[in-house]
Amino acid sequence: MQTICAFANEPGQGGGYLLLGVSEQDKHFVVTGVDDVDHLLQELSNNCRTQFERPLTIEASVETLQGRNVIVVYVPELLPASKPCVFEGKFHKANKKKTGIWRRGPNGDYECSQEELEPILLAKTGKSFEEVIFDDAEFEDIDPQLIDLYRKLRAKKNPQASELSLSDFELLRILRLVRKNDKNQWQPNVACLLLFGSQVALRRLMPMERVDFIRIVGTRWIEDPNSRFSSLDFRESLLTLIPKVEAAVLDTLLKQFQLQEGELQRTDVPVLPQRVVREAIVNAVMHRDYRVHSPTQVVRYSDRIEIYNAGYSLKPVEELGTGASELRNPILASILYDLSFAETKGSGIRTIRTLLREANLEEPSFVSNVTGNSFRATYSLNQLMSKEDLLWLGQFKGYELNDNEARALLIAKNLGAVNNATLREDTNLDTLQASHVLQRLGNEYDLLVKHGAGTATTYTLNWTRLQAIGFKTETPHLSAETPHLEMEDALRQAVENLGYRPRKDKIFSVIINLCLLKPQTKKN
């Protein structure tokens, strides 16, 4: 009966099943059967009507396994307004540890405490935790400069937004960021603190409202990572936190060279699209369960980014990106959408998947743990090989290249050069293994040319060798059928405009464009 109570109460599980007539013996399940099915079903039904403060409806069916009767009992999860399911006369409001209310945990059923009961009671009122007000929260905890920042961001998206003409207090009211307490006094709620709370107030009232950006060297979490990782902690308003975490992630990403046709100025685009990074971070802080005292973690491995946050997905993982989203924090979600931090309501996951496909990256993987109340999103940084890449690599058939060697050549082709660090970023290799790959391509195959020494060592494609073996020189940014006269004229003008002491970035742009016309060396 405690399990039935727990199944009815546990949020997000959708209820649960009991199998009567099956026993566990020596870590194996054995069909033992039920002798008097009618008697057991009658007793179970009577208990559900009389043992709880409100009668509980269950479903049951009888199946035959190995010639014996087994009863399958389904206990549906109660609607929020009908919770909690509590044993008759067992609720102890004064007792913080014993409540007579059972919940479902990873290792079975447990009698929940008053604190563990709070989310169930809050959902019963139709409110989310973001609407809760802390007893010691004050208006002095709100930073007026953050309200000014909100106004600027809102005006940038919609200068005619009606709330922009309101006073600060009326603005907070219309955004549902302040509530009256039991003494009929206005106080900021949790959502208000997350958006407009000062750093001092957040540390005092919500000490674990934090995002940790952790940089791992390698592809595995190190239990004792004294010299193997670096960490940045962000504890501030979501309005300023989101851009800072985004910038920290982008700074660690490998950049791809891009030159649009007809343009002289190169651009460097991160392997993982910026909009994907932004949406991933926003999803983590927007859907996080702020009742849980645990920071959000953004962990950057060599080959992937993993984002952990408290709060299981309210939608089944397989349905993410389909239909409208279910929001744990609707106030936060609405405001972040109005400020263009988040994608159009319900389209964030779809946008992420579309952008990753366009970037030739794998789709993200999501793991939602209901019992552990956590969520993990993983974004791979290893690009899938396109048809063009495979055709280009097909010219190396005689070399019998392995995957890592092929990756190294593609990096040299797409970025202009490859070094130990960039190869490690794109593979699961360590420093020594990456060095062996590059040395083999350079010394044994003569496909790469080494430049510099030590940590400054880089390799470029050996175009002299490639042309000697009949390799087709492919320029990804200019069509081979298009004459280069227009490009050459533009370059000639660009060289004339360099002046006496030009900036390095202008010189670099000209050199890159010269190399795009045809392979160049220092001599010519």
C-alpha positions as CSV (number, residue, x, y, z in Angstrom):
1,M,0.0,0.0,0.0
2,Q,3.0,2.3,0.6
3,T,4.1,1.6,-3.0
4,I,0.6,2.4,-4.3
5,C,0.7,5.7,-2.3
6,A,4.1,6.5,-3.8
7,F,3.1,5.8,-7.4
8,A,0.1,8.1,-7.0
9,N,2.2,10.9,-5.6
10,E,5.5,10.9,-7.6
11,P,5.5,13.8,-10.1
12,G,6.4,13.0,-13.7
13,Q,6.3,9.2,-13.4
14,G,2.8,8.8,-14.8
15,G,2.1,6.2,-12.1
16,G,3.5,2.7,-11.9
17,Y,2.8,-1.0,-12.1
18,L,2.7,-3.7,-9.4
19,L,3.2,-7.4,-10.4
20,L,1.6,-9.7,-7.8
21,G,2.5,-13.4,-8.1
22,V,6.1,-12.8,-9.1
23,S,8.9,-13.2,-6.5
24,E,12.6,-12.4,-6.5
25,Q,14.8,-15.4,-5.6
26,D,18.6,-15.3,-5.8
27,K,18.5,-12.1,-7.9
28,H,16.2,-13.8,-10.4
29,F,12.4,-13.3,-10.8
30,V,10.3,-16.4,-10.4
31,V,6.6,-16.9,-11.1
32,T,4.9,-18.0,-7.9
33,G,1.3,-17.2,-8.9
34,V,-1.7,-16.0,-6.9
35,D,-4.0,-18.7,-5.5
36,D,-7.1,-16.8,-4.7
37,V,-7.3,-14.0,-7.3
38,D,-10.8,-12.8,-6.4
39,H,-10.0,-12.4,-2.7
40,L,-6.7,-10.5,-3.3
41,L,-8.4,-8.1,-5.8
42,Q,-11.2,-7.5,-3.3
43,E,-8.8,-6.8,-0.5
44,L,-6.7,-4.5,-2.6
45,S,-9.7,-2.5,-3.8
46,N,-11.0,-2.2,-0.2
47,N,-7.7,-0.9,1.0
48,C,-7.5,1.8,-1.8
49,R,-11.0,3.0,-0.7
50,T,-10.5,3.0,3.1
51,Q,-6.8,3.4,3.9
52,F,-6.3,6.8,2.3
53,E,-7.9,10.1,3.1
54,R,-9.5,10.1,-0.4
55,P,-10.4,6.9,-2.2
56,L,-7.8,5.9,-4.9
57,T,-8.8,4.2,-8.1
58,I,-6.5,1.6,-9.6
59,E,-6.7,-0.8,-12.6
60,A,-6.0,-4.5,-12.4
61,S,-5.9,-7.4,-14.8
62,V,-5.2,-11.2,-14.5
63,E,-2.6,-12.8,-16.8
64,T,-1.3,-16.4,-17.1
65,L,2.4,-16.9,-16.9
66,Q,3.9,-20.4,-16.9
67,G,0.5,-21.8,-16.1
68,R,0.0,-19.6,-13.0
69,N,-2.2,-16.5,-12.3
70,V,-0.4,-13.2,-12.1
71,I,-2.1,-9.9,-11.2
72,V,-1.0,-6.7,-13.0
73,V,-2.0,-3.6,-11.1
74,Y,-1.6,-0.1,-12.6
75,V,-1.7,2.9,-10.2
76,P,-2.2,6.1,-12.1
77,E,-0.5,9.3,-11.0
78,L,-3.0,11.7,-9.4
79,L,-3.6,15.1,-11.0
80,P,-1.8,17.9,-9.2
81,A,-5.0,19.2,-7.7
82,S,-5.8,15.8,-6.2
83,K,-2.4,15.3,-4.5
84,P,-1.1,14.3,-2.1
85,C,-2.3,10.8,-1.6
86,V,-2.0,10.4,2.2
87,F,-2.8,7.5,4.6
88,E,-5.9,8.2,6.8
89,G,-4.9,10.0,10.0
90,K,-1.2,9.7,9.4
91,F,-0.3,13.2,8.2
92,H,1.8,15.0,10.9
93,K,2.1,18.7,10.0
94,A,4.3,19.4,13.0
95,N,6.6,16.4,12.3
96,K,9.1,17.5,9.6
97,K,10.3,13.9,9.1
98,K,7.1,11.9,9.2
99,T,4.2,13.0,7.1
100,G,2.3,9.8,6.2
101,I,2.9,10.6,2.6
102,W,5.0,8.3,0.5
103,R,7.0,9.0,-2.6
104,R,9.0,6.9,-5.1
105,G,12.8,7.0,-5.0
106,P,15.6,5.3,-7.0
107,N,15.8,2.5,-4.4
108,G,12.1,2.1,-3.6
109,D,9.5,3.9,-1.6
110,Y,10.1,6.4,1.3
111,E,8.1,8.6,3.6
112,C,8.8,12.1,2.4
113,S,9.6,15.0,4.7
114,Q,7.9,18.4,4.8
115,E,10.6,19.8,2.4
116,E,10.1,17.0,-0.1
117,L,6.3,17.5,0.1
118,E,6.6,21.2,-0.8
119,P,6.7,20.8,-4.7
120,I,3.6,18.6,-4.5
121,L,1.7,21.2,-2.5
122,L,3.0,24.0,-4.7
123,A,1.8,22.2,-7.8
124,K,-1.6,21.7,-6.1
125,T,-2.0,25.5,-6.0
126,G,-1.2,25.8,-9.7
127,K,1.9,27.8,-9.0
128,S,5.5,27.1,-9.9
129,F,8.6,27.5,-7.6
130,E,9.6,30.6,-9.5
131,E,6.5,32.4,-7.9
132,V,7.6,31.6,-4.3
133,I,8.7,34.5,-2.1
134,F,11.4,34.2,0.5
135,D,10.6,35.6,4.0
136,D,13.7,37.8,4.0
137,A,13.6,39.0,0.3
138,E,13.3,42.8,0.0
139,F,13.0,45.3,-2.8
140,E,16.5,46.4,-1.9
141,D,17.7,43.1,-3.3
142,I,16.7,44.3,-6.8
143,D,19.4,46.0,-8.9
144,P,17.9,49.0,-10.8
145,Q,20.6,48.7,-13.4
146,L,19.3,45.3,-14.4
147,I,15.8,46.7,-14.9
148,D,17.4,49.3,-17.1
149,L,19.2,46.5,-19.0
150,Y,15.8,44.7,-19.4
151,R,14.3,47.9,-20.9
152,K,17.1,48.2,-23.4
153,L,16.9,44.6,-24.5
154,R,13.1,44.7,-24.8
155,A,13.2,48.0,-26.7
156,K,15.7,46.5,-29.1
157,K,13.2,43.7,-30.0
158,N,10.0,45.7,-29.7
159,P,10.3,49.5,-29.2
160,Q,6.5,49.7,-28.9
161,A,6.2,47.2,-26.0
162,S,3.5,48.5,-23.6
163,E,5.4,47.7,-20.4
164,L,8.3,50.0,-21.3
165,S,6.2,53.1,-20.4
166,L,5.5,51.8,-16.9
167,S,7.3,52.6,-13.7
168,D,9.8,50.0,-12.4
169,F,7.3,48.7,-9.8
170,E,4.4,48.5,-12.3
171,L,6.8,46.8,-14.7
172,L,7.6,44.1,-12.1
173,R,3.9,43.7,-11.4
174,I,2.9,43.2,-15.0
175,L,5.7,40.7,-15.5
176,R,4.4,38.8,-12.4
177,L,7.7,39.2,-10.6
178,V,6.4,40.6,-7.3
179,R,3.7,39.1,-4.9
180,K,2.0,40.1,-1.7
181,N,3.0,38.1,1.3
182,D,0.8,37.1,4.3
183,K,1.1,40.6,5.7
184,N,-0.2,42.2,2.5
185,Q,3.3,43.5,1.6
186,W,4.9,43.3,-1.8
187,Q,8.0,41.2,-2.2
188,P,10.1,40.0,-5.1
189,N,9.6,36.3,-6.0
190,V,12.2,33.8,-7.1
191,A,11.9,34.7,-10.8
192,C,12.5,38.3,-10.0
193,L,15.6,37.5,-8.0
194,L,16.9,35.3,-10.9
195,L,16.4,38.2,-13.4
196,F,17.0,41.3,-11.4
197,G,18.6,40.3,-8.1
198,S,22.0,41.8,-7.2
199,Q,24.9,39.4,-6.8
200,V,24.9,40.0,-3.0
201,A,21.2,39.1,-2.8
202,L,21.6,36.0,-4.9
203,R,24.5,34.8,-2.7
204,R,22.4,35.4,0.4
205,L,19.1,34.0,-0.8
206,M,20.0,31.5,-3.6
207,P,23.6,30.5,-3.0
208,M,23.5,27.6,-5.5
209,E,22.0,29.8,-8.3
210,R,25.2,29.3,-10.3
211,V,26.5,28.0,-13.6
212,D,29.9,26.3,-13.6
213,F,31.9,26.2,-16.8
214,I,34.4,23.3,-16.6
215,R,37.1,22.7,-19.2
216,I,38.4,19.1,-19.2
217,V,41.6,18.1,-21.0
218,G,40.6,14.8,-22.7
219,T,37.3,13.0,-23.1
220,R,36.7,11.6,-19.6
221,W,35.8,13.1,-16.3
222,I,38.7,12.9,-13.9
223,E,37.9,12.2,-10.3
224,D,41.1,13.9,-9.1
225,P,41.6,16.6,-11.8
226,N,44.1,18.9,-10.0
227,S,45.9,19.9,-13.2
228,R,43.5,18.5,-15.8
229,F,40.7,21.0,-15.8
230,S,39.9,24.7,-15.3
231,S,36.6,26.1,-14.0
232,L,34.8,29.4,-14.2
233,D,31.9,30.1,-11.9
234,F,29.1,32.5,-12.9
235,R,26.7,33.7,-10.2
236,E,24.6,36.7,-11.3
237,S,21.4,37.7,-13.0
238,L,20.4,35.5,-15.9
239,L,20.3,38.6,-18.1
240,T,24.1,39.0,-17.8
241,L,25.0,35.3,-17.0
242,I,23.7,33.8,-20.3
243,P,25.9,36.0,-22.6
244,K,29.0,35.4,-20.4
245,V,28.6,31.6,-20.3
246,E,28.0,31.7,-24.0
247,A,31.2,33.7,-24.6
248,A,33.2,31.3,-22.4
249,V,32.1,28.3,-24.4
250,L,32.7,29.9,-27.8
251,D,36.2,30.9,-26.8
252,T,37.1,27.2,-26.4
253,L,35.6,26.1,-29.7
254,L,37.6,25.3,-32.9
255,K,37.0,28.0,-35.5
256,Q,36.4,27.2,-39.2
257,F,37.7,29.4,-41.9
258,Q,35.0,30.9,-44.2
259,L,35.3,33.2,-47.1
260,Q,32.1,34.1,-48.9
261,E,32.2,34.4,-52.7
262,G,33.1,37.9,-53.7
263,E,34.3,38.9,-50.2
264,L,37.9,39.8,-49.3
265,Q,37.4,39.6,-45.5
266,R,37.6,36.1,-43.9
267,T,35.3,35.1,-41.1
268,D,36.0,32.5,-38.4
269,V,32.9,30.4,-37.5
270,P,32.8,28.1,-34.5
271,V,32.4,24.4,-35.2
272,L,29.3,24.4,-32.9
273,P,27.0,27.2,-34.2
274,Q,26.7,30.1,-31.9
275,R,22.9,29.9,-31.9
276,V,23.1,26.3,-30.7
277,V,25.4,27.3,-27.9
278,R,23.0,30.1,-26.8
279,E,19.9,27.9,-27.0
280,A,21.6,25.1,-25.1
281,I,22.5,27.4,-22.2
282,V,19.1,29.1,-22.2
283,N,17.4,25.8,-22.1
284,A,19.4,24.7,-19.1
285,V,18.7,27.8,-17.0
286,M,15.2,28.3,-18.2
287,H,14.0,24.7,-17.5
288,R,16.1,24.1,-14.4
289,D,14.4,23.1,-11.1
290,Y,15.5,25.9,-8.8
291,R,14.3,24.1,-5.7
292,V,17.3,21.8,-6.0
293,H,20.5,23.3,-4.4
294,S,22.8,22.3,-7.2
295,P,24.6,24.5,-9.8
296,T,24.1,24.0,-13.5
297,Q,27.3,22.6,-15.1
298,V,28.6,23.2,-18.6
299,V,31.5,20.7,-19.1
300,R,33.7,21.1,-22.2
301,Y,35.5,17.9,-23.1
302,S,37.8,17.6,-26.1
303,D,35.2,16.0,-28.3
304,R,31.8,17.2,-26.8
305,I,30.0,19.6,-24.5
306,E,27.8,18.2,-21.8
307,I,25.3,20.4,-19.9
308,Y,23.8,19.2,-16.6
309,N,20.9,20.8,-14.8
310,A,18.6,19.9,-12.0
311,G,15.0,19.1,-13.2
312,Y,13.9,16.3,-15.3
313,S,12.2,17.0,-18.6
314,L,8.4,17.5,-18.3
315,K,8.0,16.0,-21.7
316,P,9.3,12.5,-22.7
317,V,12.7,12.8,-24.3
318,E,11.5,11.3,-27.5
319,E,8.9,14.1,-27.8
320,L,11.3,17.0,-27.4
321,G,11.2,19.3,-30.3
322,T,7.6,18.2,-31.3
323,G,4.7,20.4,-30.5
324,A,4.6,23.0,-27.7
325,S,7.0,22.8,-24.8
326,E,5.9,22.2,-21.2
327,L,7.4,24.8,-19.0
328,R,8.6,24.4,-15.4
329,N,9.2,28.1,-15.1
330,P,6.7,29.9,-17.4
331,I,7.5,33.4,-16.1
332,L,11.2,33.0,-16.9
333,A,10.5,31.4,-20.2
334,S,8.2,34.2,-21.3
335,I,10.6,37.0,-20.4
336,L,13.6,35.3,-22.0
337,Y,11.6,34.8,-25.1
338,D,10.5,38.5,-25.1
339,L,14.2,39.5,-24.9
340,S,15.2,37.1,-27.7
341,F,17.4,35.0,-25.5
342,A,15.2,32.0,-26.3
343,E,13.9,30.8,-29.6
344,T,10.2,31.0,-30.5
345,K,8.2,29.2,-27.9
346,G,8.5,25.5,-28.3
347,S,10.9,25.6,-31.2
348,G,14.2,25.6,-29.5
349,I,15.1,21.9,-29.9
350,R,13.9,21.9,-33.5
351,T,16.2,24.9,-34.2
352,I,19.2,23.2,-32.5
353,R,18.7,20.0,-34.6
354,T,18.3,22.0,-37.8
355,L,21.5,24.0,-37.2
356,L,23.5,20.9,-36.3
357,R,22.5,19.2,-39.5
358,E,23.6,22.3,-41.4
359,A,26.9,22.3,-39.6
360,N,27.3,18.6,-40.4
361,L,27.2,17.6,-36.8
362,E,25.5,14.8,-35.0
363,E,22.1,15.5,-33.4
364,P,22.3,16.2,-29.6
365,S,21.5,13.4,-27.1
366,F,19.3,14.0,-24.1
367,V,19.0,12.0,-20.9
368,S,16.2,12.8,-18.5
369,N,16.3,11.2,-15.0
370,V,12.9,11.5,-13.3
371,T,13.9,9.8,-10.1
372,G,17.2,11.7,-9.9
373,N,15.4,14.9,-11.0
374,S,18.2,15.8,-13.5
375,F,18.7,16.4,-17.2
376,R,21.8,16.0,-19.4
377,A,22.3,17.3,-22.9
378,T,25.3,16.3,-25.0
379,Y,26.5,18.1,-28.1
380,S,29.2,16.4,-30.2
381,L,32.0,18.5,-31.7
382,N,33.1,15.9,-34.2
383,Q,31.9,16.8,-37.6
384,L,30.5,14.1,-39.8
385,M,32.2,13.8,-43.2
386,S,30.3,15.3,-46.0
387,K,30.1,13.8,-49.5
388,E,32.6,16.5,-50.7
389,D,35.0,15.5,-47.9
390,L,34.7,11.8,-48.8
391,L,35.3,12.5,-52.5
392,W,38.3,14.7,-51.6
393,L,39.7,11.9,-49.4
394,G,39.1,9.4,-52.1
395,Q,42.2,10.7,-53.9
396,F,44.3,9.2,-51.0
397,K,43.1,5.6,-51.7
398,G,46.7,4.3,-52.1
399,Y,47.7,5.5,-48.6
400,E,45.2,3.4,-46.7
401,L,44.5,6.3,-44.2
402,N,42.9,5.6,-40.9
403,D,40.1,7.8,-39.5
404,N,42.4,10.0,-37.5
405,E,44.8,10.6,-40.4
406,A,41.8,11.5,-42.6
407,R,40.6,13.9,-40.0
408,A,44.1,15.6,-39.9
409,L,44.1,16.1,-43.6
410,L,40.6,17.5,-43.6
411,I,41.6,20.0,-40.9
412,A,44.6,21.1,-42.9
413,K,42.4,21.5,-46.0
414,N,39.5,23.4,-44.3
415,L,41.5,25.5,-41.8
416,G,44.7,25.9,-43.8
417,A,46.8,24.2,-41.2
418,V,46.7,21.5,-38.5
419,N,48.5,21.2,-35.2
420,N,48.4,18.9,-32.2
421,A,45.8,20.9,-30.4
422,T,43.3,21.1,-33.3
423,L,43.7,17.4,-34.1
424,R,42.9,16.5,-30.4
425,E,39.9,18.8,-30.5
426,D,38.5,16.8,-33.4
427,T,39.4,13.3,-32.3
428,N,39.7,11.3,-29.1
429,L,43.5,11.3,-29.3
430,D,45.9,12.4,-26.6
431,T,48.9,14.6,-27.2
432,L,51.4,11.7,-28.0
433,Q,48.9,9.9,-30.3
434,A,48.2,13.1,-32.2
435,S,51.9,13.8,-32.6
436,H,52.4,10.3,-34.1
437,V,49.6,10.9,-36.6
438,L,51.0,14.2,-37.8
439,Q,54.5,12.9,-38.0
440,R,53.4,9.9,-40.0
441,L,51.6,12.1,-42.5
442,G,54.6,14.4,-42.7
443,N,57.6,12.1,-42.5
444,E,56.3,8.8,-43.9
445,Y,53.7,9.9,-46.4
446,D,55.1,13.4,-47.2
447,L,51.5,14.7,-47.3
448,L,52.1,17.4,-44.7
449,V,54.8,20.0,-44.4
450,K,56.1,20.9,-40.9
451,H,56.5,24.5,-39.7
452,G,58.0,25.6,-36.4
453,A,59.0,23.6,-33.4
454,G,57.8,22.5,-30.0
455,T,54.3,23.8,-29.0
456,A,54.4,26.1,-32.0
457,T,54.6,23.3,-34.5
458,T,52.0,23.3,-37.3
459,Y,51.5,21.3,-40.5
460,T,50.1,22.4,-43.9
461,L,49.3,20.3,-46.9
462,N,52.3,19.5,-49.1
463,W,50.8,20.9,-52.4
464,T,54.1,20.2,-54.3
465,R,53.8,16.5,-53.4
466,L,50.1,16.4,-54.1
467,Q,50.4,17.9,-57.6
468,A,53.3,15.6,-58.4
469,I,51.0,12.6,-57.8
470,G,48.2,14.0,-59.9
471,F,46.1,15.3,-57.0
472,K,43.3,17.6,-58.0
473,T,43.7,21.0,-56.2
474,E,40.2,21.9,-55.0
475,T,39.4,25.4,-53.7
476,P,36.3,25.1,-51.6
477,H,35.3,28.8,-51.8
478,L,35.8,29.4,-55.6
479,S,34.4,27.4,-58.5
480,A,37.1,25.9,-60.7
481,E,35.0,26.9,-63.8
482,T,34.9,30.6,-62.8
483,P,37.6,32.9,-64.2
484,H,39.6,34.6,-61.4
485,L,40.0,37.9,-63.3
486,E,37.4,39.7,-61.1
487,M,39.0,38.3,-58.0
488,E,42.5,39.3,-59.2
489,D,41.5,42.8,-59.8
490,A,40.0,43.1,-56.4
491,L,43.1,41.7,-54.8
492,R,45.3,44.0,-56.8
493,Q,43.3,47.0,-55.5
494,A,43.4,45.6,-52.0
495,V,47.3,45.4,-52.2
496,E,47.5,48.9,-53.4
497,N,45.3,50.1,-50.5
498,L,47.5,48.5,-47.9
499,G,49.6,51.6,-47.5
500,Y,53.0,52.0,-45.8
501,R,52.4,50.1,-42.5
502,P,49.2,48.1,-42.9
503,R,47.6,46.2,-40.0
504,K,48.3,42.4,-39.7
505,D,44.7,41.4,-40.2
506,K,44.6,43.2,-43.6
507,I,47.8,41.6,-44.8
508,F,46.5,38.2,-43.6
509,S,43.3,38.6,-45.6
510,V,45.2,39.4,-48.8
511,I,47.6,36.4,-48.3
512,I,44.7,34.0,-47.8
513,N,42.9,35.3,-50.9
514,L,46.1,34.9,-52.9
515,C,46.4,31.3,-51.8
516,L,42.8,30.7,-52.7
517,L,43.5,31.6,-56.3
518,K,46.3,28.9,-56.5
519,P,48.7,27.3,-54.1
520,Q,51.5,29.7,-53.1
521,T,54.9,29.5,-51.4
522,K,57.0,32.1,-49.7
523,K,59.2,32.4,-52.8
524,N,56.5,33.5,-55.1
